[in-house]
């Protein structure tokens, strides 16, 4: 009997219609509140041309001005005969040849490209996510194995840590860590934010690791021990590699959540992506444009992570 493959294009067409409907709904909603879109204000918050004022070092006069294209080279000569050469943008030149200058007088400005607040906020979000994610993975692996330990002290302490962290909001933990522990130990806000995120992530990773290890059949450990491996060798070479394949999806989901959770460190004045977006809104008055850009930047981080995790999961599945 010949099986015919069902056509998929109607469903893809329905998906496109739903997306178009959402876009039209958004447009109608903004039209009802008379919102004026100003996307031209957004690029400057990613990169802009910064201006740096160039000033005279001593009292003297303008000896020579040489204009070359968009730049002008100004030669100043002070009372002792020493010269100072300053290169500025030609359209910013504020003096003419023969003019007297005093110490600190502005000659002109130089322009160069600089990263805007959203670009710096994206960088801060990235490095906080990477550092806290790596620390959280190590803490979670250790705490997860401690929960499976035969030592009652290790098992009880790891259980208290996991339940305490998972049972309280991350925002409250950040406040406690920064205003209480950070004040006592004189910690910077960056250190306090990374530590709070790492401990929070570690508690969830610990439960993921524990569940992954317990999902492996006990016969695997018994077979490894029968081959002469001790308990740590069996765990490292036999149990954990198999458990890693099973816990990869929840681990990837946890780290994706961590990237979004970094927005909470803005409450302790760390200028990450969300706080940069709020500051950009106060100067641009482009609320929807900035928030859409912030959401797009979070997607720019998380979609590749999800794609990499999916590919790694498929490759590990093929090796079984």
C-alpha positions as CSV (number, residue, x, y, z in Angstrom):
1,X,0.0,0.0,0.0
2,X,1.5,3.4,-1.1
3,X,1.5,6.1,1.6
4,X,1.1,9.6,0.4
5,X,2.8,12.4,2.3
6,X,0.4,15.0,3.5
7,X,1.0,18.5,2.1
8,X,2.5,20.8,4.6
9,X,2.1,24.1,2.8
10,X,-1.5,24.8,4.1
11,X,-0.2,24.7,7.7
12,X,2.8,26.9,6.8
13,X,0.3,29.3,5.2
14,X,-1.8,29.3,8.3
15,X,1.3,30.1,10.4
16,X,2.0,33.0,8.1
17,X,-1.6,34.3,8.5
18,X,-1.4,34.1,12.3
19,X,1.9,36.1,12.3
20,X,0.5,38.7,9.9
21,X,-2.6,39.0,12.1
22,X,-0.4,39.6,15.1
23,X,1.5,42.3,13.3
24,X,-1.7,44.0,12.2
25,X,-3.0,43.8,15.7
26,X,0.1,45.5,17.0
27,X,-0.2,48.2,14.3
28,X,-3.8,48.9,15.1
29,X,-3.1,49.0,18.9
30,X,-0.4,51.6,18.4
31,X,-2.6,53.6,16.0
32,X,-5.4,53.7,18.6
33,X,-3.0,55.4,21.1
34,X,-1.6,57.7,18.4
35,X,1.9,56.4,18.8
36,X,4.5,57.8,16.5
37,X,7.3,55.4,15.5
38,X,10.8,56.9,15.5
39,X,13.1,54.1,14.5
40,X,15.7,56.6,13.3
41,X,16.5,57.4,16.9
42,X,17.5,53.8,17.7
43,X,20.9,53.3,15.8
44,X,22.7,55.9,18.0
45,X,22.2,53.7,21.0
46,X,24.1,50.9,19.4
47,X,27.0,53.0,17.9
48,X,27.5,56.7,17.5
49,X,30.3,59.2,16.7
50,X,31.7,60.5,19.9
51,X,33.3,63.9,20.1
52,X,36.4,64.6,22.1
53,X,37.4,68.3,22.6
54,X,41.1,69.1,21.9
55,X,42.5,72.0,24.0
56,X,45.6,74.1,24.0
57,X,48.3,73.1,26.5
58,X,49.9,76.5,27.0
59,X,49.5,80.2,26.3
60,X,50.5,81.1,22.7
61,X,49.1,81.7,19.3
62,X,48.0,79.8,16.2
63,X,51.0,79.6,13.9
64,X,49.7,77.4,11.1
65,X,46.5,75.6,10.0
66,X,46.6,72.9,7.3
67,X,43.3,71.6,6.1
68,X,43.3,68.1,4.5
69,X,39.9,66.7,3.6
70,X,37.7,66.5,6.7
71,X,40.6,67.1,9.1
72,X,42.6,70.2,10.0
73,X,46.1,70.2,11.5
74,X,46.6,73.2,13.9
75,X,50.1,74.2,15.0
76,X,50.3,76.3,18.2
77,X,53.4,78.1,19.3
78,X,53.7,79.2,22.9
79,X,55.7,82.1,24.4
80,X,58.8,79.9,25.0
81,X,58.9,78.8,21.3
82,X,57.6,75.3,21.8
83,X,55.0,74.0,19.4
84,X,51.9,71.9,19.9
85,X,50.3,70.1,16.9
86,X,46.6,69.2,17.2
87,X,44.5,67.5,14.6
88,X,40.8,68.2,14.7
89,X,37.7,67.9,12.4
90,X,37.8,70.8,10.0
91,X,34.2,71.7,10.5
92,X,34.8,72.0,14.3
93,X,37.8,74.4,14.1
94,X,37.2,77.4,16.3
95,X,40.3,79.5,15.6
96,X,42.1,81.2,12.7
97,X,45.7,81.7,12.0
98,X,47.3,84.3,14.2
99,X,44.7,84.1,17.0
100,X,45.9,84.1,20.5
101,X,45.1,81.1,22.7
102,X,45.1,80.5,26.5
103,X,45.8,77.3,28.4
104,X,42.7,75.1,28.1
105,X,41.1,76.9,25.1
106,X,39.1,74.6,22.8
107,X,40.7,74.2,19.4
108,X,38.2,71.8,17.9
109,X,37.0,68.2,18.3
110,X,38.0,64.8,17.0
111,X,35.3,62.2,16.1
112,X,35.5,58.5,16.4
113,X,33.0,55.6,16.5
114,X,32.0,54.4,20.0
115,X,29.7,51.7,21.3
116,X,26.3,53.0,22.5
117,X,24.5,52.1,25.7
118,X,22.6,49.1,24.2
119,X,25.9,47.6,22.9
120,X,27.5,48.0,26.3
121,X,24.4,46.6,28.0
122,X,24.5,43.6,25.6
123,X,28.2,43.0,26.5
124,X,27.5,43.2,30.2
125,X,24.6,40.7,29.9
126,X,26.9,38.3,27.9
127,X,29.8,38.3,30.3
128,X,27.5,38.0,33.4
129,X,25.7,35.1,31.8
130,X,28.9,33.3,30.9
131,X,30.6,33.7,34.2
132,X,27.5,33.0,36.4
133,X,26.6,30.0,34.1
134,X,30.0,28.4,34.4
135,X,30.1,28.9,38.2
136,X,26.5,27.7,38.5
137,X,27.3,24.5,36.5
138,X,30.2,23.7,38.8
139,X,28.2,24.4,41.9
140,X,25.2,22.4,40.6
141,X,27.3,19.4,39.7
142,X,28.9,19.3,43.1
143,X,25.6,19.9,45.0
144,X,23.8,17.3,42.8
145,X,26.4,14.6,43.5
146,X,26.3,15.6,47.2
147,X,22.5,14.9,47.2
148,X,23.3,11.4,46.1
149,X,26.1,10.9,48.6
150,X,26.0,8.3,51.3
151,X,27.4,10.9,53.7
152,X,24.4,12.3,55.7
153,X,26.1,15.7,56.3
154,X,26.8,16.3,52.6
155,X,23.3,15.1,51.7
156,X,21.6,17.2,54.3
157,X,23.6,20.4,53.6
158,X,23.0,20.1,49.8
159,X,19.3,19.5,50.3
160,X,19.1,22.6,52.5
161,X,20.9,24.7,49.9
162,X,18.7,23.5,47.0
163,X,15.4,23.9,48.9
164,X,16.3,27.3,50.3
165,X,17.4,28.7,46.9
166,X,14.6,27.2,44.9
167,X,12.0,28.3,47.5
168,X,12.8,32.0,47.5
169,X,12.7,34.5,44.6
170,X,15.9,35.4,42.8
171,X,15.2,39.1,43.3
172,X,15.1,38.7,47.1
173,X,18.4,36.7,46.9
174,X,20.1,39.5,45.0
175,X,19.0,42.1,47.5
176,X,20.2,39.9,50.5
177,X,23.5,39.1,48.8
178,X,24.3,42.7,47.8
179,X,22.9,44.7,50.8
180,X,23.7,42.2,53.6
181,X,26.6,39.9,52.5
182,X,28.0,42.4,50.1
183,X,28.1,45.1,52.7
184,X,29.7,42.9,55.4
185,X,32.4,41.6,53.0
186,X,32.7,44.8,51.0
187,X,31.9,43.1,47.7
188,X,31.3,45.0,44.4
189,X,27.9,45.0,42.9
190,X,29.2,43.0,39.9
191,X,30.6,40.3,42.2
192,X,27.4,40.2,44.2
193,X,25.2,39.9,41.1
194,X,27.3,37.1,39.6
195,X,27.4,35.2,42.9
196,X,23.7,35.5,43.4
197,X,23.0,34.3,39.8
198,X,25.5,31.4,40.1
199,X,24.0,30.2,43.4
200,X,20.5,30.4,42.0
201,X,21.5,28.5,38.8
202,X,23.5,26.0,40.8
203,X,20.4,24.9,42.8
204,X,18.4,24.1,39.7
205,X,21.4,22.4,38.0
206,X,21.8,20.3,41.1
207,X,18.3,18.9,40.8
208,X,18.8,18.3,37.0
209,X,22.1,16.4,37.7
210,X,20.5,14.4,40.5
211,X,17.6,13.4,38.3
212,X,19.9,12.6,35.5
213,X,22.1,10.3,37.5
214,X,19.2,8.6,39.2
215,X,17.7,7.9,35.7
216,X,20.6,5.6,34.8
217,X,20.0,2.0,35.6
218,X,21.7,0.7,38.7
219,X,23.1,-2.2,36.6
220,X,25.5,0.3,34.8
221,X,27.2,1.1,38.1
222,X,27.3,-2.6,39.1
223,X,28.9,-3.5,35.8
224,X,31.5,-0.8,36.1
225,X,32.4,-1.9,39.6
226,X,32.7,-5.5,38.4
227,X,35.2,-4.3,35.9
228,X,37.4,-3.0,38.7
229,X,36.4,0.7,38.8
230,X,35.9,2.3,42.1
231,X,32.9,4.6,42.9
232,X,34.4,7.8,41.7
233,X,35.7,6.3,38.5
234,X,32.4,4.6,37.8
235,X,30.6,7.9,38.3
236,X,33.1,9.9,36.1
237,X,33.5,7.4,33.2
238,X,30.2,5.5,33.1
239,X,27.3,7.3,34.9
240,X,27.9,11.0,34.2
241,X,28.5,10.7,30.4
242,X,25.2,8.8,30.1
243,X,23.4,11.2,32.4
244,X,24.7,14.2,30.5
245,X,22.9,13.1,27.3
246,X,19.6,12.9,29.2
247,X,20.0,16.2,31.1
248,X,21.2,18.3,28.1
249,X,17.7,19.7,27.2
250,X,16.8,20.9,30.7
251,X,20.4,22.2,31.2
252,X,20.0,24.2,28.0
253,X,16.7,25.5,29.2
254,X,18.2,26.5,32.5
255,X,21.0,28.5,30.9
256,X,18.6,30.2,28.5
257,X,16.5,31.2,31.6
258,X,19.7,32.5,33.2
259,X,20.3,34.9,30.3
260,X,16.9,36.4,30.9
261,X,17.4,36.4,34.7
262,X,20.4,38.7,34.3
263,X,17.9,41.5,33.9
264,X,17.2,41.4,37.6
265,X,20.7,42.6,38.5
266,X,19.7,46.0,37.3
267,X,18.1,46.5,40.7
268,X,21.6,46.8,42.2
269,X,22.6,49.4,39.6
270,X,24.4,47.0,37.2
271,X,23.9,48.5,33.7
272,X,23.0,45.3,31.7
273,X,20.8,45.2,28.7
274,X,17.4,45.9,30.4
275,X,18.7,48.8,32.4
276,X,20.5,50.2,29.3
277,X,17.1,50.0,27.5
278,X,15.4,51.9,30.3
279,X,18.0,54.6,30.2
280,X,17.8,54.9,26.5
281,X,14.0,55.4,26.7
282,X,14.4,58.3,29.1
283,X,16.5,60.2,26.5
284,X,14.9,59.0,23.2
285,X,11.2,58.8,24.3
286,X,11.0,55.8,21.9
287,X,9.5,53.3,24.3
288,X,8.3,50.6,21.9
289,X,11.3,50.8,19.6
290,X,13.8,50.4,22.4
291,X,11.9,47.5,24.1
292,X,11.6,45.7,20.7
293,X,15.3,46.1,20.2
294,X,16.0,44.8,23.7
295,X,13.8,41.8,23.2
296,X,15.5,41.2,19.8
297,X,18.9,41.2,21.5
298,X,17.8,38.7,24.1
299,X,16.6,36.5,21.2
300,X,19.9,37.0,19.4
301,X,21.6,35.4,22.4
302,X,19.1,32.7,23.2
303,X,18.2,31.3,19.7
304,X,21.8,30.3,18.9
305,X,22.0,28.6,22.3
306,X,18.9,26.7,21.7
307,X,20.0,25.7,18.2
308,X,23.5,24.6,19.5
309,X,21.9,22.5,22.2
310,X,19.5,20.8,19.8
311,X,22.4,19.9,17.4
312,X,24.5,18.6,20.3
313,X,21.5,16.5,21.5
314,X,21.1,15.0,18.0
315,X,24.8,14.2,17.7
316,X,24.8,12.5,21.1
317,X,21.7,10.6,20.3
318,X,23.4,9.2,17.1
319,X,26.4,8.0,19.2
320,X,24.2,5.7,21.3
